[in-house]
Amino acid sequence: MNITFPLLAALLLAIPSIVSAEAPPAALDGKMDQAWQVAWSRFFQKDVQTFMDYLSSYEPGKELAHLPTAKEVGRQYPNPCGYGSGMEDGMISGGAMLSLICDRFAVTGEESLHDRAAQVFGGMRRCATVHGVPGFIARNVCPEDRKSIYINSSRDQYTHFVHGLWKYFRSPLADPASKAEIRTILAAVAERMIQFVTPENNYDFCRADGQKCPLGICRMWNVQAHEAARLPMIYAAAWDTTGNDRYRQQWRKYVAEAVAQSAAPIENKPAYALLQMQCSLELLYQLEPDQELKSKISTTMKHISSLAERRLAATLKSIAKKSPEEMRMLGPDWRQAKEWKDQKGYLNPQWGPYREIWHLTREAGESALI
């Protein structure tokens, strides 16, 4: 299957642009198996146990030749987020994959998923610890030296990271040692939020160097509706895994207002934003003891699902207009980008025509996940 797509579309393990919903189950199974193999053979980097963002070649062993070198990451090139480099969304993909593995195991009971989950968790643990900054979750780790990171993370990375670890903790896939590590990691994340996410700091959890993020993507409160549940979700996960009442208090401090703010999201937000909203609400729904508040969360989740259903239908129509050649388009070597966008001092290499293909396939996968 020579089709390049953002990893999250592969993670869905259903390719709606290739196989219709009316296809025989055997055909769907075959395509899902293909997508599963593509995710692990082309996107997964064994040296760091993380997934990368896009392919720049179909030649075996060179699919990810565009990834930044350790020297480039060390000087924060092309920018402190790693935007455009193929390393920017490792914890979004890792958290989504770990969540998927837990769900798949609940259905199939495949023993091989124990090892798959452990591998993904290993990469996520590396992103939480290799830099030595407690509670900071790096987007990814450079495969060349297995330690270099970009210093600017985001609430998006944290959302999928926490959601994935929480699902893994509650799954029979996690052994006692892994659960102990998850407790430590999520407690560190919660402590970073308590320390940094304050009115005086504009609710920013900051970069790995302790400096405020200039882009606003690390702000955890006083945010948009689709982002409001992220902060209490982190505290709730930390409380659920550790039993520490300190985190329960923080969860209860924010959750009611977060649920109220979540009730009216902007409908034209990209699917990735609504998926992260749904993940944070799922965690809060599962843990919420107040039945009235739980019902409100459920109502909002159903509304988000309806938005995604419409989004998926529209996206599939757009994909149907593309040729097979367009859908096989590869991503660029970002170093050769003709256009660079200045985002408050962060120079972001632009992908050109590939951006549309990347966006469409990602929209399809994430809409269906919602």
C-alpha positions in Angstrom: 0.0 0.0 0.0 2.0 3.0 -1.2 0.1 5.7 0.5 1.6 8.2 2.8 -0.5 9.6 5.6 0.0 11.2 9.0 0.4 8.5 11.6 -2.8 9.2 13.4 -4.7 8.1 10.2 -2.7 4.8 10.4 -3.5 4.5 14.1 -7.2 4.4 13.3 -6.5 1.1 11.4 -9.3 1.9 9.0 -8.7 3.6 5.7 -12.0 5.1 4.7 -10.6 6.7 1.5 -9.6 3.2 0.3 -12.3 0.9 1.6 -15.9 1.9 1.9 -18.0 1.0 5.0 -20.0 -1.4 2.8 -16.9 -3.5 2.0 -16.8 -7.2 3.1 -15.4 -7.7 6.6 -12.5 -9.7 5.2 -11.5 -6.7 3.0 -11.7 -4.3 5.9 -9.6 -6.7 8.0 -7.0 -6.8 5.3 -6.7 -3.1 5.0 -6.5 -2.7 8.8 -3.7 -5.2 8.9 -1.9 -3.3 6.3 -2.3 0.0 8.2 -1.0 -1.7 11.4 2.1 -3.0 9.6 2.7 0.4 8.0 2.6 2.1 11.4 5.2 -0.1 12.8 7.4 -0.6 9.8 7.6 2.9 8.5 6.8 5.3 11.3 8.1 3.6 14.4 11.8 4.3 15.4 13.1 1.4 17.4 16.1 3.3 18.8 13.9 5.6 20.7 10.6 3.7 20.6 8.6 6.6 19.3 6.6 7.3 16.1 7.6 10.0 13.6 5.2 12.2 11.7 5.5 11.7 8.0 7.3 9.8 5.2 9.7 11.4 2.7 10.6 8.2 0.8 9.1 4.8 0.1 12.5 3.2 -0.2 13.0 0.7 2.7 15.2 2.2 5.4 15.0 5.7 4.0 11.4 6.6 4.8 12.5 9.0 7.6 15.8 10.2 6.2 14.5 13.8 6.6 14.6 13.6 10.5 16.8 16.2 12.2 20.3 15.3 13.3 21.4 15.5 16.9 23.4 18.7 16.0 20.3 20.3 14.5 18.1 19.4 17.5 20.8 20.7 19.8 20.7 24.1 18.2 16.9 24.0 18.1 16.8 24.0 14.3 14.4 24.6 12.6 12.6 25.9 15.7 12.2 25.0 19.4 9.0 23.0 18.6 10.6 21.0 15.8 7.7 22.1 13.6 7.9 20.8 10.1 10.8 18.4 10.9 9.0 15.1 11.3 9.6 15.1 15.1 6.9 17.5 16.3 4.0 15.2 17.3 5.6 12.1 18.8 3.6 12.2 22.0 0.4 12.8 20.2 1.0 9.7 18.1 2.5 7.7 21.1 -0.5 8.5 23.4 -3.0 7.7 20.6 -1.2 4.4 19.8 -1.0 3.3 23.4 -4.7 4.0 23.8 -5.5 2.1 20.6 -3.4 -0.9 21.8 -5.3 -1.0 25.1 -8.7 -0.9 23.2 -7.5 -3.6 20.7 -6.4 -5.9 23.5 -9.8 -5.5 25.3 -11.4 -6.8 22.1 -8.9 -9.4 20.8 -6.8 -10.4 23.8 -3.7 -10.8 21.5 -0.7 -11.7 23.6 1.6 -9.8 21.2 0.1 -6.6 22.3 1.9 -6.8 25.7 5.2 -6.3 23.9 3.7 -3.6 21.6 2.4 -1.6 24.5 5.6 -1.9 26.4 7.5 -0.5 23.4 5.3 2.5 23.1 5.4 3.1 26.8 9.2 2.9 26.7 9.3 5.8 24.2 6.8 7.8 26.2 8.9 7.3 29.3 12.0 8.4 27.5 10.2 11.6 26.4 9.3 12.3 30.0 12.7 11.5 31.6 15.7 11.8 29.1 16.1 15.5 29.6 16.1 15.5 33.4 13.3 18.1 33.7 10.6 16.6 36.0 7.1 16.9 34.6 8.2 18.1 31.2 7.0 16.0 28.3 9.2 16.3 25.2 7.5 16.0 21.8 10.0 13.3 20.7 13.6 12.3 21.0 16.2 12.4 18.3 16.9 8.9 17.1 20.6 9.7 16.3 21.8 10.2 19.9 18.6 9.0 21.7 18.6 12.1 24.0 18.3 15.4 22.2 14.9 17.1 22.3 13.1 20.2 21.2 12.5 22.4 24.3 9.0 23.6 23.5 6.2 21.1 24.1 2.4 21.8 24.0 -0.8 21.1 25.7 -1.7 18.9 22.7 1.3 16.6 23.4 0.4 16.5 27.1 -3.2 15.6 26.4 -2.5 12.5 24.4 0.4 11.6 26.7 -1.6 11.6 29.8 -4.7 10.0 28.2 -2.5 7.2 26.8 -0.7 6.5 30.1 -4.0 6.5 32.0 -5.5 4.0 29.7 -2.4 1.8 29.9 -2.4 2.0 33.7 -6.0 0.8 33.8 -5.4 -2.0 31.2 -4.3 -5.5 32.1 -1.4 -4.9 29.7 0.5 -2.9 32.3 2.6 -4.8 34.8 3.2 -3.6 38.3 6.6 -2.1 37.4 5.1 -0.1 34.6 2.2 1.1 36.8 4.7 2.3 39.4 6.6 4.3 36.7 3.3 5.8 35.4 2.5 6.9 38.9 5.8 8.7 39.2 5.5 10.3 35.7 2.0 11.5 36.1 2.7 12.9 39.6 5.7 14.8 38.1 3.4 16.2 35.4 0.8 17.3 38.0 3.5 18.9 40.1 4.8 20.9 37.2 1.3 22.1 36.5 0.8 23.1 40.2 4.2 25.0 40.1 3.9 26.7 36.7 0.2 26.9 35.8 -0.7 29.9 37.9 -2.3 33.4 37.3 1.2 35.0 37.7 2.6 32.8 35.0 -0.5 33.2 32.7 -1.2 29.5 33.3 1.7 28.5 31.1 3.6 25.3 32.0 6.7 26.7 30.1 9.4 25.2 28.0 12.0 22.8 29.3 14.3 25.7 30.0 11.7 27.3 32.2 10.9 30.1 29.8 7.4 30.9 28.8 6.2 29.6 25.5 5.7 32.5 23.1 3.1 30.7 21.0 0.5 30.2 23.7 0.4 26.5 23.1 1.5 25.6 26.7 -1.2 27.7 28.4 -3.5 25.4 30.4 -6.3 27.7 31.7 -8.1 30.7 30.3 -8.1 28.9 27.0 -10.6 28.0 24.3 -13.6 25.7 24.9 -12.0 22.7 23.3 -9.0 23.1 25.6 -10.7 23.8 28.9 -10.8 20.2 30.1 -7.1 19.6 29.7 -5.9 20.8 33.1 -8.4 19.1 35.3 -7.9 15.9 33.2 -4.2 15.9 34.1 -4.9 16.3 37.8 -7.7 13.6 37.7 -5.3 11.1 36.0 -2.6 11.9 38.6 -5.1 11.3 41.4 -6.5 8.1 39.9 -3.1 6.6 39.5 -1.4 7.8 42.7 -4.3 8.2 45.2 -2.7 11.5 46.3 -5.4 13.8 47.6 -3.3 16.8 46.6 -4.2 16.1 42.9 -7.8 15.3 43.7 -8.2 18.8 45.2 -6.8 20.4 42.1 -9.1 18.3 39.9 -12.1 19.4 41.8 -11.0 23.0 41.8 -11.2 23.2 38.0 -13.5 20.5 36.7 -16.9 22.1 37.1 -15.9 25.3 35.3 -14.0 23.3 32.7 -17.1 21.2 31.9 -19.2 24.4 31.6 -16.7 26.0 29.2 -16.5 22.8 27.1 -20.2 22.8 26.3 -19.9 25.2 23.4 -16.8 24.4 21.3 -16.1 26.3 18.1 -17.4 23.9 15.4 -14.8 24.7 12.7 -11.8 23.6 14.8 -9.6 21.0 13.1 -10.3 17.4 14.0 -7.1 17.0 16.0 -8.4 19.7 18.4 -11.8 18.0 18.8 -10.1 14.6 19.3 -8.0 15.9 22.1 -11.1 17.5 23.6 -12.9 14.2 23.5 -9.9 12.4 25.1 -9.8 14.8 28.0 -13.6 14.6 28.4 -13.5 10.7 28.3 -11.1 10.6 31.2 -13.1 13.1 33.2 -16.3 11.2 32.5 -14.9 7.9 33.6 -13.7 9.4 37.0 -16.5 11.9 37.7 -18.4 11.0 40.9 -21.1 13.7 40.6 -23.9 12.3 38.4 -25.2 15.7 37.3 -21.7 16.8 36.2 -21.1 13.3 34.6 -24.3 13.8 32.5 -23.1 17.2 31.3 -19.8 15.7 30.2 -21.7 12.9 28.3 -23.9 15.5 26.5 -20.9 17.4 25.3 -19.1 14.3 24.2 -22.1 13.3 22.1 -22.2 16.8 20.6 -18.5 16.5 19.7 -19.2 13.1 18.1 -21.9 14.6 15.9 -19.5 17.4 14.8 -16.9 14.8 13.9 -19.4 12.7 12.0 -20.2 15.6 9.7 -16.5 16.4 9.4 -15.7 12.9 8.3 -18.4 12.9 5.6 -17.1 16.2 4.2 -13.5 15.1 4.4 -14.2 11.8 2.5 -15.8 13.8 -0.3 -12.7 15.9 -0.5 -10.4 12.9 -0.6 -12.6 11.3 -3.3 -11.7 14.2 -5.6 -8.0 13.5 -5.3 -6.1 11.1 -7.6 -4.3 8.1 -6.4 -1.0 9.9 -7.4 -1.9 12.8 -5.2 -2.8 10.6 -2.3 0.6 8.9 -2.6 2.4 12.2 -2.3 5.4 12.2 -0.1 6.4 14.8 2.5 9.5 17.0 1.8 12.9 17.2 3.2 12.1 20.3 5.2 15.6 21.7 4.9 14.8 22.4 1.2 11.5 24.2 1.9 11.0 27.2 -0.4 8.9 29.0 2.1 9.4 29.5 5.8 6.8 31.1 8.1 7.9 33.2 11.1 5.7 32.3 14.1 6.7 34.8 16.8 10.4 34.1 16.2 10.0 30.4 15.4 10.8 29.8 11.8 8.6 27.0 10.4 9.4 25.3 7.1 6.3 25.0 4.9 5.5 21.7 3.2 3.9 23.1 0.1 1.3 20.9 -1.7 1.8 18.0 0.7 0.2 20.0 3.5 -3.3 19.5 2.0 -2.8 15.8 1.6 -1.5 15.5 5.2 -4.4 17.5 6.4 -7.1 15.6 4.6 -6.0 12.2 5.7 -5.4 13.3 9.2 -8.9 14.9 9.3 -10.4 11.5 8.2 -8.6 9.5 10.8 -9.1 11.8 13.7 -12.8 12.5 12.9 -13.5 8.7 12.9 -11.5 8.3 16.2 -13.7 11.0 17.8 
